[in-house]
Amino acid sequence: MQKLFPEALQLSLNKGLHPFYLLTGNDLLLVNESKDLIIQSARLKGFDEKKEIDVKNDTNWEALFETAQEMGLFFSRQIIILNFPESPTTTQFKKLSEFCALIHSELLFILHLPKFSKTMEKQAWFTQIEPQVVQINCQTPEISKLPQWLSNRAKEMNLQLEPEAAQLLCYSYESNLLALKQVLQLLQLQHNGGKITLNQVKEVVEHSAQFTPFQWIDALFEGKIGRAQRILHHLQNEEVQAVVLLRIIQKELMILLEITRAPTPVSSEQPLFNGNLRTEFDRLKIWQNRRPFYSQIVQRLNYKKLYALIHQLAELERKVKQEFSDDIWLELESFSAQFT
């Protein structure tokens, strides 16, 4: 089995096609770009038909089996793409194993599994294809690896990013490579050649039609409640899931609690401890452009208020999971107002 990251896929394809491609991970940009590269290369080799199927409980596997067998008779070259859910059933894996047994030289198979585990490597379907499969890791890069991904992508686009500009982009779009790509394309159009400065990136990020959850958090930490609520309304209109916002702000508040640990016991009424911020920023590898936001909120909160915010978040998460009510957006607006 050959294991690749998406940026190495084109080089592999230039050397020749494999019969099986396994895309693991759920980053929309990386999955779609990898599929497109494989399909483009396959087209050049005469695979002029494509069938893409989202695997569900009612998937007609018999029709797939017939397709594979008929292609063997009529020598039609086709690409089959199967997109599996995050938690495939035992029955789906069993059918997949049967299908893999029918693969031949006139059929190219692309399989997308959002989650892939060591357990799956021992299953029958995988052992069948392992000697001939190329596995492509399409998981969103971790924060520590995102700067390198951004550097590679910028280089491909002939963009030169100043270090501070690259940091701001990584922070603003750390969980959304698709939006990050769109911003890079916009910068490419606006500044053809030369270095991209921090101010140029700020202008694009701040005037982007698509706000991010992190811009909402920055506004909260700065105490700009009006801006935070405007961003919140925009995120609601963009149909961002409320539970995603809850988890992101929860993570940020836990980081805030972590970096303000006092060396000695303190009263809940005392302001947050700020005597060790620089060391904690370095230890947790917090982006340079994020540090001023943390420093600002540390000056405004005490431990009692921080604990109350964390407790309220837990209650909001319980509501959104159990009640499925649109009132959660009103609750989030009220929650935002408490950062004054």
C-alpha positions as CSV (number, residue, x, y, z in Angstrom):
1,M,0.0,0.0,0.0
2,Q,1.2,3.5,-0.9
3,K,0.3,6.3,1.6
4,L,0.3,9.9,0.4
5,F,-0.7,13.4,1.4
6,P,-2.8,15.2,-1.3
7,E,0.1,17.5,-2.3
8,A,2.1,14.4,-3.5
9,L,-0.8,12.8,-5.4
10,Q,-0.1,14.5,-8.8
11,L,3.5,13.2,-8.8
12,S,2.2,9.6,-8.1
13,L,-0.4,9.9,-10.9
14,N,2.2,11.1,-13.3
15,K,4.0,7.7,-12.8
16,G,0.8,5.7,-13.5
17,L,-2.7,4.8,-12.3
18,H,-3.5,2.4,-9.5
19,P,-6.8,0.4,-9.6
20,F,-7.8,1.5,-6.1
21,Y,-7.7,4.9,-4.4
22,L,-8.7,5.3,-0.8
23,L,-9.4,8.8,0.5
24,T,-9.4,9.0,4.3
25,G,-10.5,12.1,6.2
26,N,-13.3,14.6,5.8
27,D,-11.8,17.9,4.6
28,L,-14.0,19.0,1.8
29,L,-11.3,20.8,-0.2
30,L,-8.7,18.0,0.0
31,V,-11.3,15.2,-0.8
32,N,-12.7,17.0,-3.8
33,E,-9.3,18.1,-5.1
34,S,-7.9,14.6,-4.8
35,K,-11.0,13.1,-6.6
36,D,-10.6,15.7,-9.4
37,L,-6.9,14.9,-9.9
38,I,-7.5,11.1,-10.1
39,I,-10.4,11.6,-12.5
40,Q,-8.4,13.9,-14.8
41,S,-5.6,11.4,-15.0
42,A,-8.0,8.5,-15.6
43,R,-9.7,10.5,-18.4
44,L,-6.3,10.6,-20.2
45,K,-6.1,6.8,-19.9
46,G,-9.5,6.3,-21.5
47,F,-11.8,6.1,-18.5
48,D,-14.5,8.2,-20.0
49,E,-17.4,7.3,-17.8
50,K,-17.9,8.0,-14.1
51,K,-20.4,6.9,-11.5
52,E,-20.5,8.4,-8.0
53,I,-22.6,6.9,-5.2
54,D,-23.2,8.0,-1.6
55,V,-23.5,4.7,0.2
56,K,-26.6,4.5,2.4
57,N,-28.7,1.7,4.0
58,D,-30.8,1.4,0.8
59,T,-27.9,1.4,-1.7
60,N,-28.6,-1.0,-4.5
61,W,-25.4,-3.1,-4.4
62,E,-26.8,-5.7,-6.9
63,A,-26.8,-2.9,-9.5
64,L,-23.2,-2.1,-8.7
65,F,-22.2,-5.8,-9.0
66,E,-23.9,-6.0,-12.4
67,T,-22.2,-2.8,-13.6
68,A,-18.8,-4.2,-12.7
69,Q,-19.5,-7.5,-14.5
70,E,-21.0,-5.9,-17.6
71,M,-18.0,-3.7,-18.0
72,G,-15.9,-6.7,-18.1
73,L,-17.9,-8.0,-21.0
74,F,-18.0,-4.9,-23.1
75,F,-14.6,-3.4,-22.2
76,S,-16.1,-0.1,-21.2
77,R,-13.7,1.9,-18.9
78,Q,-15.4,3.5,-16.0
79,I,-14.6,5.2,-12.7
80,I,-16.6,4.2,-9.7
81,I,-16.6,6.5,-6.6
82,L,-18.2,5.3,-3.4
83,N,-18.7,7.8,-0.6
84,F,-19.2,6.1,2.7
85,P,-20.8,7.7,5.9
86,E,-18.7,8.3,9.0
87,S,-19.8,5.1,10.6
88,P,-20.4,2.4,8.0
89,T,-22.4,-0.7,9.0
90,T,-21.1,-4.3,9.0
91,T,-23.4,-5.0,6.1
92,Q,-22.0,-2.1,4.0
93,F,-18.5,-3.4,4.6
94,K,-19.5,-6.9,3.6
95,K,-21.0,-5.6,0.4
96,L,-17.9,-3.6,-0.2
97,S,-15.8,-6.7,0.1
98,E,-18.0,-8.4,-2.5
99,F,-17.6,-5.4,-4.8
100,C,-13.8,-5.3,-4.5
101,A,-13.6,-8.9,-5.6
102,L,-15.1,-7.8,-9.0
103,I,-12.7,-5.0,-9.8
104,H,-10.8,-5.5,-13.0
105,S,-8.5,-3.5,-15.3
106,E,-11.4,-1.6,-17.0
107,L,-12.6,-0.2,-13.7
108,L,-10.9,2.4,-11.5
109,F,-12.2,2.5,-7.9
110,I,-12.2,5.6,-5.6
111,L,-13.4,5.0,-2.1
112,H,-13.9,7.8,0.4
113,L,-14.0,7.0,4.1
114,P,-14.3,10.0,6.4
115,K,-12.9,7.9,9.3
116,F,-10.3,5.2,8.9
117,S,-9.0,3.1,11.8
118,K,-6.5,0.3,12.4
119,T,-9.5,-2.1,12.9
120,M,-10.6,-1.4,9.3
121,E,-7.2,-2.4,8.0
122,K,-7.9,-6.0,9.2
123,Q,-11.3,-6.3,7.5
124,A,-11.7,-8.4,4.4
125,W,-12.4,-5.6,1.9
126,F,-9.2,-3.8,2.9
127,T,-6.9,-6.9,2.8
128,Q,-8.3,-7.5,-0.7
129,I,-7.1,-4.2,-2.1
130,E,-4.2,-3.4,0.1
131,P,-1.4,-4.5,-2.3
132,Q,-2.8,-2.2,-5.1
133,V,-4.3,0.7,-3.1
134,V,-3.1,4.3,-2.8
135,Q,-4.3,5.8,0.5
136,I,-4.5,9.6,0.5
137,N,-4.8,11.4,3.8
138,C,-7.5,14.1,3.3
139,Q,-7.8,15.1,7.0
140,T,-7.6,18.8,7.7
141,P,-4.1,19.7,8.8
142,E,-3.5,20.2,12.5
143,I,-2.7,23.7,13.6
144,S,1.0,22.9,13.9
145,K,1.1,21.7,10.2
146,L,-1.2,24.3,8.7
147,P,1.6,26.9,8.1
148,Q,3.5,24.4,5.9
149,W,0.3,23.5,4.0
150,L,-0.3,27.3,3.4
151,S,3.3,27.8,2.4
152,N,3.1,25.0,-0.2
153,R,-0.3,26.2,-1.6
154,A,0.9,29.9,-1.8
155,K,4.1,28.8,-3.6
156,E,1.9,26.9,-6.2
157,M,0.0,30.1,-6.7
158,N,3.1,32.3,-7.0
159,L,2.2,34.2,-3.8
160,Q,4.7,35.5,-1.4
161,L,3.2,35.8,2.1
162,E,4.9,37.8,4.9
163,P,5.1,35.7,8.1
164,E,2.6,37.9,9.9
165,A,0.2,37.6,6.9
166,A,0.5,33.9,6.9
167,Q,-0.2,33.6,10.6
168,L,-3.4,35.7,10.3
169,L,-4.6,33.4,7.5
170,C,-3.8,30.3,9.5
171,Y,-5.7,31.6,12.5
172,S,-8.7,32.9,10.5
173,Y,-9.2,29.8,8.5
174,E,-7.6,27.0,10.5
175,S,-10.6,24.7,10.1
176,N,-11.8,25.8,6.7
177,L,-9.3,25.0,3.9
178,L,-12.0,25.8,1.3
179,A,-12.4,29.3,2.5
180,L,-8.6,29.7,2.8
181,K,-8.2,28.7,-0.8
182,Q,-10.8,31.2,-1.9
183,V,-9.0,34.0,0.0
184,L,-5.7,33.0,-1.6
185,Q,-7.3,33.2,-5.0
186,L,-8.7,36.7,-4.2
187,L,-5.2,37.8,-3.0
188,Q,-3.8,36.4,-6.2
189,L,-6.2,38.5,-8.3
190,Q,-5.7,41.7,-6.3
191,H,-1.9,41.5,-5.9
192,N,-0.3,39.8,-8.9
193,G,3.4,39.5,-7.9
194,G,5.2,41.0,-4.9
195,K,4.8,40.1,-1.2
196,I,1.4,40.0,0.4
197,T,1.5,42.1,3.6
198,L,-0.3,41.7,6.9
199,N,-2.5,44.8,6.1
200,Q,-3.5,43.4,2.8
201,V,-4.6,40.1,4.3
202,K,-6.4,42.0,7.1
203,E,-8.4,43.9,4.5
204,V,-9.4,40.8,2.7
205,V,-10.3,38.9,5.9
206,E,-12.3,41.7,7.4
207,H,-14.2,42.4,4.3
208,S,-14.8,38.8,3.4
209,A,-18.4,38.0,2.7
210,Q,-17.9,34.9,4.7
211,F,-17.3,35.5,8.4
212,T,-15.7,32.7,10.4
213,P,-16.4,31.6,14.0
214,F,-13.0,32.8,15.0
215,Q,-13.9,36.4,14.0
216,W,-16.9,36.0,16.3
217,I,-14.6,34.9,19.2
218,D,-12.1,37.7,18.5
219,A,-14.9,40.3,18.8
220,L,-16.0,38.7,22.1
221,F,-12.5,38.8,23.5
222,E,-12.1,42.4,22.5
223,G,-15.5,43.3,24.1
224,K,-16.9,44.4,20.8
225,I,-20.3,43.0,21.5
226,G,-22.2,44.7,18.6
227,R,-19.7,43.4,16.1
228,A,-19.8,39.9,17.7
229,Q,-23.6,39.8,17.4
230,R,-23.5,41.0,13.8
231,I,-21.1,38.2,13.0
232,L,-23.3,35.7,14.9
233,H,-26.3,36.7,12.7
234,H,-24.3,36.2,9.6
235,L,-23.1,32.8,10.7
236,Q,-26.7,31.9,11.4
237,N,-27.7,33.0,7.9
238,E,-24.9,30.9,6.5
239,E,-26.4,27.9,8.3
240,V,-23.3,27.3,10.4
241,Q,-24.2,24.7,13.0
242,A,-24.7,26.2,16.5
243,V,-23.0,23.2,18.1
244,V,-19.8,24.0,16.1
245,L,-19.8,27.5,17.6
246,L,-20.3,26.1,21.1
247,R,-17.4,23.7,20.8
248,I,-15.0,26.4,19.4
249,I,-15.8,28.9,22.1
250,Q,-15.7,26.2,24.7
251,K,-12.2,25.3,23.6
252,E,-11.1,29.0,23.7
253,L,-12.4,29.5,27.2
254,M,-10.7,26.3,28.4
255,I,-7.4,27.7,26.9
256,L,-8.1,30.9,28.8
257,L,-8.5,29.0,32.0
258,E,-5.3,27.1,31.3
259,I,-3.1,30.1,30.7
260,T,-4.4,32.0,33.8
261,R,-3.7,29.2,36.3
262,A,-2.5,31.0,39.5
263,P,0.6,29.6,41.3
264,T,-1.3,29.8,44.6
265,P,-5.0,29.4,45.4
266,V,-7.1,32.5,44.7
267,S,-10.6,33.7,45.4
268,S,-13.2,33.4,42.6
269,E,-13.7,37.2,42.9
270,Q,-10.1,37.9,41.9
271,P,-9.1,38.9,38.4
272,L,-7.6,36.3,36.2
273,F,-3.9,35.7,36.8
274,N,-1.8,37.3,34.0
275,G,1.8,36.9,35.4
276,N,2.7,33.9,33.2
277,L,1.0,34.6,29.9
278,R,4.0,34.7,27.7
279,T,5.3,31.3,28.9
280,E,1.8,29.8,28.5
281,F,1.4,31.3,25.0
282,D,4.7,29.7,24.0
283,R,3.8,26.4,25.6
284,L,0.4,26.1,24.0
285,K,1.8,27.4,20.6
286,I,-0.8,30.2,20.4
287,W,-0.6,32.2,17.2
288,Q,1.2,35.6,17.7
289,N,-1.8,37.5,16.3
290,R,-4.1,35.8,18.8
291,R,-2.2,36.7,21.9
292,P,-3.5,40.3,22.1
293,F,-7.1,39.0,22.2
294,Y,-6.3,36.7,25.1
295,S,-4.5,39.5,26.9
296,Q,-7.5,41.8,26.5
297,I,-10.0,39.4,27.9
298,V,-7.7,38.4,30.8
299,Q,-7.9,42.1,31.9
300,R,-11.7,42.0,31.9
301,L,-12.7,38.8,33.6
302,N,-12.5,37.3,37.0
303,Y,-12.6,33.6,37.8
304,K,-16.2,33.7,38.9
305,K,-17.3,35.1,35.5
306,L,-15.1,32.7,33.6
307,Y,-16.6,29.7,35.5
308,A,-20.1,31.0,34.9
309,L,-19.4,31.3,31.1
310,I,-18.1,27.7,30.9
311,H,-21.1,26.4,32.9
312,Q,-23.5,28.3,30.6
313,L,-21.8,26.8,27.5
314,A,-22.3,23.3,28.9
315,E,-26.0,24.0,29.4
316,L,-26.4,25.5,25.9
317,E,-24.8,22.4,24.4
318,R,-27.2,20.2,26.3
319,K,-30.1,22.2,24.9
320,V,-28.9,22.2,21.3
321,K,-28.5,18.4,21.5
322,Q,-31.7,17.5,23.2
323,E,-34.2,20.2,22.2
324,F,-33.1,21.0,18.6
325,S,-34.6,24.5,18.9
326,D,-33.8,27.6,16.9
327,D,-33.9,29.5,20.2
328,I,-30.2,28.5,20.5
329,W,-29.3,31.5,18.4
330,L,-31.1,33.8,20.8
331,E,-29.2,32.1,23.6
332,L,-25.9,32.6,21.8
333,E,-26.7,36.3,21.4
334,S,-27.5,36.6,25.1
335,F,-24.3,34.7,25.8
336,S,-22.3,37.1,23.7
337,A,-23.6,40.0,25.6
338,Q,-21.9,38.7,28.8
339,F,-18.5,39.5,27.4
340,T,-18.8,43.2,28.1
